[in-house]
C-alpha cells in the first residue's frame, strides 16, 4: 500500500517556505540601525536573526567592530567562477577583506549577495598585491599542494595573515608561489589530485578559526 505522505511520482511539490520575517508587529523600535522599508514590508534577506530589519550600512558597521585578523586573496586570471563562493565563505567566517588579484571582474552570483557585507579590494597583479601585504605587515600564506608545501593541519597559522588561493585548475601562479612566506597543503586521501578552490578556501579559513577563535592547538 502506498504511503499517502510520500506522494505520487511526478506530483508537484508545494511552495517553498518564505525566508525571513514579515512586517514588524507592534510599535517600531527606535535607533538608526533600523530600516523603515524593512520594518514596513518585512525582511526576506539571508541574514542572521540579530540583523533582521537592520539597514545594510548598519550591519556592515557592526561587522567591522569584530572582524577577524585574516584576509583572503584569490588569483583571477581566467575569470574563476569560484570567487563568489569564496566571498560568501569569507563573510561567514568574518574575514577582514577579500582580495581579487588579476582581473577585476568576477561572477558575483555565487556570493549570494554577501559581497554587500564583505569588504573587497582589487589588485592588478601579484606585485601590487604583495606590496600591499608587506606594507600592512601581513604574511602571505599560499594554499596549494606544491612539493614544498607544509601541512595546513599542523601549521600554526599567524593571527594576522593573508590566505591566498590560486584559481581552479592551475592553482597558484609561479609569481605568487615565490612571493608566499609559506605554502600549505590540505590533507587528502582519495584519488583526485586537488579539491575545489572554494572548498580549499573554506577549509583554510576554518583552520584559522579553530586556532584563533576556539584556541585549539595545532598538530
Buried (B, 14 or more C-beta within 10 A) or exposed (E): EEEEEEEEEEEEEEEEEEEBBEEBEEEEEEEEBBBEEBBEEBBEBEBEEEBBBBBBEBBBEBBEEEBBBBBBBBBBEEEBBBBBBBBBBBBBBBBBBBBBBBBEEBEBEBBEBBBBBBBBBBBEBBEEBBEBBEEEEBBBBBBBBBEEBEEBEEBEBBEBBBBBBBBBEEBBBEBBBEBBEBBBBBEEEEEEEBBEBBBBBBBBBBBBBBBBEEEEEEE
